[in-house]
Amino acid sequence: MRKIGFLFLILVLITGCQSKKDSVGMIMEKGENGMISMHYPITHIFALDKIITRHVGSVYQDFQENVSKINTLQPELNMDYRYAVYQKRWVNVTLFTYIYDYSFVEPKESVFSWVYDKKEKCFLTLEDVILEEKFSSFASLVKQELLKRYKNDINLHKLEEICENSLKNNVSFSLQPQELILYFEEADLLDHSSSRYLTLTLPLSSIPFRLELGKEEAEVLSNEEIPVIDNLIDPTKPVIALTFDDGPTAYTSDILEILKRENAVATFFVLGNKVDMYQDVIRNAVSLGNEIGNHSYNHKWLSRLSISDIRWQIDATQEKIEQITGRTPRYLRPTYGSINQKIRSATDLNIVLWDIDPKDWKKKQPRAIAEDVLEVAEDGKIVLLHDNHKRTVDALSILIPKLKEEGYQFVTLSELEEVNYLRSLY
């Protein structure tokens, strides 16, 4: 319990260091304890952030303890989120957890969702949002729709128990612009044991709401093409390509400032689930001559997914990036650098890994990160970095001036491809 409390304190401190604009918290780890990629929204509502970080800390700690007990082969913990605010009053956060472990028959999936009323300063249950005199008819609607959707598998006794006793206060739900989504543990409804969840989506028009919900006031994504600063390159001189994975984050703007100051550019492999929160950062990156690449939607281990799931991870991210930049990414960097035939067959994007990995996710000292790159830097090489560490920002202030002293020009991956083509003509 002390470890969970300690992690919670760390998460709170991280949350406090973010700007007051809504942003994304993250835990990214890889190594002996498995592959961990957890993303969750930072709302700057203390009660909501507290319950979110406690849940994140609990999931993280449980995973670490189970890994140490089972000693399984490369387990994976992935957490994704859905975040929405309606009428500047109701804040909805849903966290989706996915655990892949070879000791399981199938991945474990779970979902937790909270709706917070900023005006009343409280969390809402279905009992709070459904008219009291209409709740029985609402429960009947839920029962009817679940039977229709899962009639061959559902346990009638369990269904009755949930609709009569649990629906009001113990069922997770989320409010979307046109629909209400209910989340149920499969084991609570089905005859067979399961570690997944079921969803039931109901149109808002069919629900007797106590709350007067209007249309979502979401920021409109722009698809206008962004003017870009030209990066003049001499193909007869050495070039190097800096690339950043797992962003955008609270540190990406600092990296963009350093690149701008040093007249350098890079390629940012972004996650689709962060695009909405960091629209301005991505648009600024493009306007400064940087390139945006695709790094999946929520950092699941792509090579373990089905072809259809891989396609969704890639296509959903492409769509998000195109909406705010007006540009279509050309490059994909698979999560954890893992490539197989399923990934190749699922996309027409150019799949790109790297030549130099200073392991900035692992090393703590900025100078050590910079020196690791400088020791092996060569013309035409691709450097792997991550824009979710302050030490990487500090390392760039050392690395870029040193590389410039050695005569290197900084290029995006598209520019590197052009340079290689021009050189092939010599």
N, C-alpha and C positions, 0 to 999 in steps of 0.2 A: 504493500500500500504506500510505503514511503517513496518508492520509485515512481509510482504514478503521480503522486503529489509533486515530486521534483520536476517531472516532465511537464505537468500542468503549469508550474511556475515559469518554466522556460518558455512555454507557448504563450503565456500571458505577457511576458517581457517582450517576446517577438512581436506580439500583437501591438503592444504599446509603442514599439519603434516604427510602426507603419505610419504613413501619412493618414490624415483623417478621412481621406477618400476611401471608399470601399475597395478592398484589394484581396489578394489570395495568399493565404498562409500555406506553407508546404513543408513536408519532411521527405527528403530524398536520400536514400542510403542504398549501398550495394556492397555485398561482402559475405562474410561467414554467416551472418544472421539473415541472409536472404536479400531479395530485392524489394525495396520499400519505396513506394511513390504515393504520397498522401497529399491531397489538395483540399482546402476548405476555405470558405469565405471569412473575411474579417469585416465585421459590420460596424464596429465601434459602438455597439449597444452592449453595455457591460454584462447584463444578465444573459443575453443571447451568446456572446462570445465566451462567457464562462461555461455554459452548458456544452457548447461546441468543442471547446478545447479539452474539457473533461472527457467527453466522448472520444475525441481523437487520441488523447493520452491513454485511455483505457484500452482501445483497440490496439494501439501500438504496443503497449506493455503485454497484453495477452498474446499477441503474435510472437514477441520476443521470447516469452516464457515457453510457449508451445514449441518453437523452433529448437530451443535448447533441450527440451525433453525428447522430441522425436528424432532430431538429427537427420532430417530429411534432405533430399537433393534439391537445392536451389528453390526454396519456397518463394512465393510472391505475395506481397500485400499491396493492394491498390485501393485508394479512396478517391472518389469523384464527388461532385456536388451539383446541386441545382440551387440557384439563388434568384429571388424575385422580390420586388417591392411594389405594392399596389397603393395608389392614392397617397403616397408618402406616409402611409400609416401602418399597413400590415406587411411585415417582413417574413418571408418564407425561406427557410434553409432546409435542404434535404441532403443527407450524406449517404452515399452508396459505397459499401465495402465489398471487396472481392478478394478472396484468398485462394491462391492456387498452390496445391501441395500434392506431390505424387502419392502421398499416403491416403488421399481422399479419392473416392469414386468419381466425384465431380467437384468443381470449385465451390467454395462456400460463398454465398452472397447474402448480404443483409442490408437493410435500409432503416434510417432513422430520420424523422422529419419534425420540424418545429415551426409553428406560426406564432409570431410575436406581434402584439398590438402596442405600437409605440405610444399611442394616446393614453391607453389605460395602464401601460407598463405591466403587461402580463402575458403569459403564454395561453394560447387558445386550444381547446379540445373541440371535437365535433359537437358536443353539447352546447358549446358557446356560440357556434356559428349557425346551427340549425334551429329553426323555430321550434319551441318546446311542444306546441300542440301538433306539429307536423312530424315529429321525430319518428313516431311509430311507422308512418307511411314511408319515411325516408329509409328506415331499417328494412322495410318490406321490399323497397326498390333495390337496395343493396343485395338482399338475399336472392331476389329474382335474377339480377344480373350475374351474380356469382354462379348460380345454378346454370344459367344459360351458357356462361363462358367455360365452366369447368365441370359440367354435369357428369362426365364419365369417371372423374377422379375424386370428387368432393365427398367428404364425410358429413352426412346430414346432421348428426348429433353435434359435431364440432361447429358446423355452420350456425345452427340454432343458438348454441352457447355464445358465439361471438356476437351475433346480431341482437341477442337479448341482453347480454351482460357486459360486453367489452367495447361495443361500438362507440358509446358515448365518450369514454375517457381514455381508452387504451389502444386505439388504432391510430397509427401514423397517417397523416394526410398532407397534401400540398395543394395550394390554390394557384391555378394557372389562369392566363387571360380568359380562356373560354371553357375551362373544365376544372373539376375537382378530381384529384387522384388519391385513391386509398391504397395503402400498402399492408399486405398480410404476410405473415410467415407461412410458407407452404405447410410446414409441420402442424400448424394450427388449424388447417382446413382439409388436408388430404389424408387418405388412408395410409399411404406409404410415407416413410421417413424421408425428410428432405432438408437440405441446407440452403434453399433458395427462397425467394419471396414472390408473391403474386401481386399484380396491380389490377385495380379496377378504375377505369376512367369514366366519369359521368359528366355530361354537359351541364354547365352552370344553369342553363335555362330550365333544367329538370329538377333543380334543388331548391327547397324552401329556405333560403338564407335569412338568418337574423341580421347579418351584416349587409349593408348596401355596398356591394362591390362594383366598382366601375371598371373601365378598361385600363389595362396596364399602361403605366406611364414610363415605358422603357425608352432609353436613349436610342434614337434612330441611327442605324448603321449607314454609313455613307459608302457608296461604291464609285465615287469619283476618283479618277486616276490622279495620283499625287505628283506634283512637279518634283523632279529629282536633281540634286547637284551632280554635275558631271565629275567623274573621277578619271583624270588623265593618266594613262599608263604607258610606259615605255617598255615594249616587249623584249628589248635587248638587255634590260636590267632585271635583277632577281625580284621575284614576287613571292608573297606568302599569304595564305588565306586563314584568317582567324574565324572560328565558328563557335557559337554559343548554343548550348542545349538547355532545355527545361524551362525556359522563360515564357513570357516576360515575368519579371519580379520587381520588387521595390528597388533593386539595384540596377536594373536595365538602363534607367535614365542616366545614372552616374557613368555607366559604361559609354553611353552615347555621347556624353559631354567630353569624355577623354578622347574618343575617336574623332570627334569634331575638332577638338583643340589640336590634335596631332595630325590632322588632315588624313585620317585613316578610315577605312570601312571594314565591315565584317558581314558575316551571314548568321542570322539568328534563326535557329530551328525552334519554333514555338509550339506550344500545346494549345489545341483548339479550345479547351475549357477555360483558358485564361484570356482569350481574345477580347471578350466583351468588357472585362474589367480593365484592360490595358489598351483600349483603342488608341488613345492619344499617343502612348509610347510607341506603338507599332507604326502609326502614321508618321511620327517624327523620325523613326529609324529609316523608313523608306525615303522620306524627303531629304535626308542627309546622305543618300547614296548607298545605304546598306540594303542587304537582300533578306527576304523572309523565306524560310524553308519550313517544311512540314515535319513535325516530330510526333505525330499521332494526336488523338483527341485528349486522352487522359493518362497516357504513359503506361498502358497495359503492355505486357510482354507480347509484342505482335506475333512473333514466330510460334506462340502457343495457341493462337486464336484460329478460328475457322476462316476460310477465305472471305466469307460474307462479312464477318466481324472486322477483319482487317480492312476491307473496303470501306466499311462505315467509319472506322477510326480515321482513315486517310481523307475520305470525301467530305466528312463533316468539318474537318479542319480546313480543307481547301476552300470550302464554301464560306466559312467565317473570315478567312484572310482576304478572299476576293471581295467580300462585302465592304470591308473597311479600307482597302488599298486600291481596289480596281485592278489589281495585278494577280496573276495566277502563279503560285509557286511552282518551280521546276524541279525542286530537289526534295527527296525524302531521306531522313536519317532514322532508321528503325530504332526503337527503344532498346537500350542495353547493347546496341551494335550487333544484334542478332538478325541474321538473314537466312531465309530458306526459300524453297521454290514457291510456297504459298504466297509469300510476300511479293516475290517477283511477278507472279501471275495475277496479283490483285491490283497492280498499279502500273501506269505508264510513266510515272515520275522517275527521274534519275536517282538511283539509290547511292548515297555517298556516306562513307565512313570517315576515317581520318588517318593521318600519318604520325602525328605527334600527340601524345596524351600525357600531360604533366600531372594528371590525377589531382586536379584542384579541388575535387570533391572530398579528397582524403587528406591532402597536405594542409597544414595549418599556417605555414609561414609564406607570405607573399613573395619574398625573395627566392625561396626554394622553388616555387612554382615558375617564376620567371627564368631562373637559371636552368631548370630542366628543359625549358623550350629552347633557350639560347644554345645549350650544349649540342643539340641535334638539329637545329634549324638549317634548312636547305632550300634552295630555289624550288618553287612549285609545290611545297608541302602544305598540307592542311592541318591546322592545330585545333584540337578539341578543348574547349573550355565550357564553363557553366556560369550563367549570369544570375545565380542564386546564392552567391557567397560574397561577402564583403572583402575577403582576402583576394578573390579574383580581381575585383576592382582595383585594389592596391597593387596587385601584381602587374596589371596593365600599365600603371604609371612607371614601372621599372622596365617592363618588357618592350613596349612600343618604341620609346626613345633609343634603346639599345639596338633594336632591329633596324631602325632608321639610320643609325650611325654605321651599321654594316651594309647599308645601301639597299635595304629591302623596301619594296612598294607593297602596300596592303590592298588586296583585291577581294571581291566577293567571289563566290563559286562560279557564277556566270562569267565574270571577268577572267577568272583563271582558265576557264574553258576556252575563251576567246584567245587568250595569250598562247595557250598550248597549240591552238589551231594555227595562229599566225606563225609561230615558230616552226611548225611542221612544213611550212611553205618555203622556209629559207633554204 
